Amino acid sequence: MHELSVCQALLAQVVEIAANRGADAVERIVIDVGPLSGVEPALLARAFTALCAGSCAAHAVLSIESPEVVISCMACGVQSQTAPNRLVCTGCGGYRTRIVTGDELRLRRVELRVPQPASAA
């Protein structure tokens, strides 16, 4: 289950971002997990629940978004959305395609709670 190590790396990055911005808590983490990324979203979510306990992300909501698979044909240049197991050009039927989206594993956004400075009254 490599999702555990992926989640550990994700949490380390999130904790570092929170510390650099002076946040006392992470409220929400939004990530993209493409269908061709090799990561199972349900297992990643389960690992997150187990690993975030005791960290500044302990009460954070993890939002996992799954971008569509989009390919670009190297023969005719058509860019099209396709199924993860069908990387064939919808324009010419060519098999020489390049994945544009759908294989990413990306930290998209981190929402933080930053304490307000005490006002000098």
C-alpha positions in Angstrom: 0.0 0.0 0.0 2.1 2.9 -1.3 -0.7 5.3 -0.5 0.6 5.4 3.0 4.0 6.8 1.9 2.3 9.1 -0.5 0.1 10.4 2.3 3.2 10.8 4.6 4.8 13.0 1.9 1.6 15.0 1.4 1.2 15.7 5.1 4.9 16.7 5.5 4.4 19.2 2.7 1.1 20.5 4.2 2.7 20.8 7.7 5.6 22.7 6.2 3.3 25.1 4.4 1.3 25.7 7.6 4.4 26.4 9.6 5.8 28.8 7.0 2.6 30.8 7.0 2.2 30.9 10.8 -1.0 28.8 10.8 -2.2 27.0 13.9 -4.4 24.6 11.9 -5.1 23.2 8.5 -8.8 23.3 7.7 -8.9 21.8 4.2 -6.6 20.1 1.8 -7.6 19.7 -1.9 -5.6 17.3 -4.1 -6.0 16.0 -7.7 -5.6 12.2 -8.1 -5.8 11.3 -11.7 -7.1 7.9 -12.7 -3.8 7.1 -14.2 -1.7 8.3 -11.2 -1.4 4.8 -9.7 -2.9 6.0 -6.5 -6.2 4.7 -5.1 -8.2 7.6 -3.7 -10.1 5.6 -1.1 -6.8 4.1 0.3 -5.2 7.6 0.3 -8.2 9.0 2.3 -7.9 6.1 4.8 -4.2 6.7 5.2 -4.8 10.4 5.7 -7.3 9.7 8.5 -4.7 7.6 10.3 -1.7 9.8 9.8 -3.0 13.3 10.4 -3.9 12.6 14.1 -1.8 14.8 16.4 -0.7 17.1 13.6 -1.9 20.6 12.7 -4.0 18.8 10.0 -5.8 16.6 12.6 -9.2 18.1 11.9 -8.6 19.0 8.2 -11.0 17.9 5.5 -9.3 16.1 2.6 -11.0 16.7 -0.7 -9.9 14.4 -3.5 -10.7 15.5 -7.0 -10.3 13.2 -10.0 -9.5 15.1 -13.3 -10.6 13.5 -16.5 -8.2 11.7 -18.8 -7.3 13.9 -21.7 -5.0 12.8 -24.5 -3.3 14.6 -27.4 -2.7 12.7 -30.6 0.8 12.9 -32.0 -0.4 12.1 -35.5 -3.3 14.5 -36.1 -3.0 16.8 -33.1 -6.6 16.3 -31.8 -7.0 16.6 -28.1 -9.8 14.6 -26.6 -11.2 13.2 -23.3 -11.1 9.4 -23.1 -11.5 6.5 -20.7 -8.4 5.6 -18.6 -8.1 2.2 -20.4 -8.7 3.7 -23.9 -5.8 6.0 -24.9 -6.6 6.0 -28.6 -7.2 9.2 -30.5 -10.9 9.9 -31.0 -10.1 11.8 -34.2 -8.0 9.4 -36.3 -7.9 6.2 -34.2 -4.1 6.6 -33.7 -2.5 5.0 -30.8 0.5 7.4 -30.6 -1.0 9.7 -27.9 0.3 11.8 -25.1 -1.5 12.2 -21.8 -2.4 15.8 -21.1 -4.3 15.3 -17.8 -5.3 12.3 -15.8 -2.0 11.0 -14.5 -1.3 13.7 -12.0 -1.1 13.6 -8.2 -1.0 17.2 -7.2 -1.6 19.3 -4.1 -3.9 21.9 -5.4 -4.9 24.0 -2.3 -4.3 24.2 1.4 -6.8 26.2 3.5 -5.2 27.4 6.8 -6.4 29.0 10.0 -4.0 31.7 10.9 -4.4 33.3 14.3 -5.2 37.0 14.3 -2.6 39.3 15.9 -3.6 40.8 19.1 -4.7 44.4 18.7 -2.8 47.0 20.6 -5.5 48.9 22.4 
